[in-house]
Amino acid sequence: MDRVRLIDENGEQLGVVSTDEALDLAYERDLDLVLMNNNPQNAVAKMMDYGKFVYEQSKREREARKNQQTTSLKEVQIKLTTEEHDTNVKVRNALRFLKNGDRVRVVIRFRGREMAFQDQGFEVMDDFLERLGDIATVDRAPKMEGRHMVMYLSHNTEDK
């Protein structure tokens, strides 16, 4: 590239100049010459303090990461034979997790001969979901994974 469209440190266009002239101008002003657009027909170079530019860009990225909402996956384990009170405690925990914006993984572990009663597992999952009410949305319906039945829930966005 022998010619570039030059932009100064204030963002004003200085026109199309030779690359050597752009380097000399940047050196006179004690700045770096950064190639912004590498297109041969319309190469754009900007005079700036490159160290300051990199620092501000990393600062913006850190700020964006800080403002991101992170969701974690919480797990609630129930059994086919879980009693009423214990189920209510598990439902309250799941509600708290969902209100905090976390996803919830509901797991039923089948032990021994319980594998013959998988249909009861689906009923327990439906009952658990019914107790959560409108706050929960099913991300993945109950499904068998080995000896475990797993269902994923998230907070209902229409409820917020």
Phi, psi and omega per residue, in radians:
M1 nan 2.070 3.125
D2 -1.749 -0.306 3.127
R3 -2.313 2.485 3.136
V4 -2.377 2.648 2.994
R5 -1.457 2.077 -2.991
L6 -1.756 2.327 3.085
I7 -2.101 2.313 -3.120
D8 -1.461 -3.115 -3.050
E9 -1.147 -0.323 3.127
N10 -1.622 -0.026 3.119
G11 1.585 0.136 3.131
E12 -1.564 2.461 -3.138
Q13 -1.405 2.312 3.113
L14 -1.780 0.022 3.104
G15 1.710 -3.018 -3.139
V16 -1.618 2.119 -3.118
V17 -2.300 2.918 3.097
S18 -1.261 2.744 -3.110
T19 -1.094 -0.675 3.137
D20 -1.138 -0.714 3.129
E21 -1.140 -0.690 3.116
A22 -1.118 -0.733 3.102
L23 -1.108 -0.716 3.125
D24 -1.110 -0.757 3.125
L25 -1.080 -0.758 3.138
A26 -1.119 -0.692 -3.135
Y27 -1.157 -0.694 3.120
E28 -1.074 -0.662 -3.097
R29 -1.558 0.073 -3.141
D30 1.025 0.783 3.134
L31 -2.184 2.971 3.075
D32 -1.726 2.606 3.067
L33 -1.787 2.023 -3.066
V34 -1.979 2.237 3.115
L35 -1.398 1.964 -3.074
M36 -1.556 -0.627 -3.130
N37 -2.299 2.143 -3.031
N38 -1.612 0.182 -3.121
N39 -1.158 2.163 -3.090
P40 -1.085 -0.529 -3.141
Q41 -1.341 -0.486 -3.061
N42 -2.535 1.140 -3.141
A43 -1.275 2.339 -3.123
V44 -2.090 2.250 3.092
A45 -2.174 2.531 -3.112
K46 -2.222 2.407 3.072
M47 -1.534 2.222 -3.131
M48 -2.818 2.924 2.970
D49 -1.493 1.807 -3.001
Y50 -1.118 -0.660 3.114
G51 -1.071 -0.745 3.114
K52 -1.151 -0.682 3.129
F53 -1.083 -0.805 -3.136
V54 -1.134 -0.721 3.139
Y55 -1.085 -0.809 -3.131
E56 -1.148 -0.639 3.115
Q57 -1.161 -0.735 3.116
S58 -1.193 -0.564 3.089
K59 -1.135 -0.732 3.094
R60 -1.116 -0.717 3.127
E61 -1.126 -0.723 3.100
R62 -1.085 -0.736 3.131
E63 -1.107 -0.711 3.132
A64 -1.151 -0.699 3.107
R65 -1.144 -0.643 -3.121
K66 -1.159 -0.610 -3.105
N67 -1.456 -0.131 3.123
Q68 -1.258 2.448 3.079
Q69 -1.602 2.161 3.140
T70 -1.709 2.354 3.089
T71 -1.950 2.384 3.096
S72 -1.986 2.938 -3.114
L73 -1.835 2.084 3.094
K74 -1.833 2.670 -3.089
E75 -2.152 2.412 3.049
V76 -2.133 2.144 -3.133
Q77 -1.862 2.265 3.069
I78 -2.245 2.911 3.108
K79 -2.151 2.909 3.083
L80 -1.072 -0.547 -3.031
T81 -1.799 0.342 -3.134
T82 -1.166 2.291 -3.089
E83 -1.280 2.919 -3.068
E84 -0.990 -0.907 -3.091
H85 -1.106 -0.760 3.138
D86 -1.107 -0.675 3.088
T87 -1.109 -0.715 3.110
N88 -1.081 -0.674 3.103
V89 -1.109 -0.776 3.132
K90 -1.111 -0.672 3.114
V91 -1.127 -0.755 3.117
R92 -1.072 -0.729 3.092
N93 -1.080 -0.787 -3.139
A94 -1.088 -0.712 3.107
L95 -1.082 -0.738 3.133
R96 -1.095 -0.768 3.122
F97 -1.058 -0.800 -3.111
L98 -1.113 -0.708 3.139
K99 -1.169 -0.469 3.068
N100 -1.369 -0.063 3.114
G101 1.589 0.139 3.140
D102 -1.511 2.712 2.984
R103 -1.481 2.660 -3.127
V104 -2.131 2.313 3.072
R105 -1.889 2.024 3.137
V106 -1.730 2.204 -3.038
V107 -2.204 2.309 2.956
I108 -1.975 2.154 3.108
R109 -1.732 2.161 3.120
F110 -1.607 2.204 -3.112
R111 -2.012 2.334 3.044
G112 1.014 -2.127 -3.060
R113 -1.343 -0.107 3.134
E114 -1.093 -0.334 3.133
M115 -1.024 -0.409 3.140
A116 -1.319 -0.200 -3.068
F117 -2.006 0.764 -3.123
Q118 -1.118 -0.540 3.123
D119 -1.103 -0.585 3.065
Q120 -1.172 -0.563 3.091
G121 -1.069 -0.742 3.096
F122 -1.096 -0.663 3.112
E123 -1.143 -0.707 3.118
V124 -1.121 -0.718 3.110
M125 -1.108 -0.770 3.122
D126 -1.085 -0.723 3.110
D127 -1.106 -0.737 3.133
F128 -1.083 -0.770 3.133
L129 -1.138 -0.673 3.126
E130 -1.120 -0.668 3.128
R131 -1.181 -0.508 3.121
L132 -1.241 -0.449 3.101
G133 1.366 -2.610 -3.045
D134 -1.418 -0.097 -3.067
I135 -1.280 -0.400 -3.054
A136 -1.833 2.490 3.031
T137 -2.102 2.382 -3.131
V138 -1.397 2.028 3.044
D139 -1.413 -0.720 3.084
R140 -2.464 2.179 -3.096
A141 -1.095 2.791 3.136
P142 -0.983 2.344 -3.077
K143 -2.601 2.486 3.129
M144 -1.369 2.318 3.028
E145 -2.293 1.597 -3.066
G146 1.215 -2.124 3.123
R147 -1.651 0.168 -3.112
H148 -2.058 2.486 2.978
M149 -1.857 2.210 -3.003
V150 -2.165 2.428 3.060
M151 -2.397 2.393 3.124
Y152 -1.895 2.359 3.140
L153 -2.204 2.659 3.007
S154 -2.412 2.940 -3.108
H155 -1.220 2.391 3.127
N156 -1.258 2.018 -3.075
T157 -1.202 -0.434 3.121
E158 -1.267 -0.286 -3.076
D159 -1.504 -0.312 -3.050
K160 -1.150 nan nan
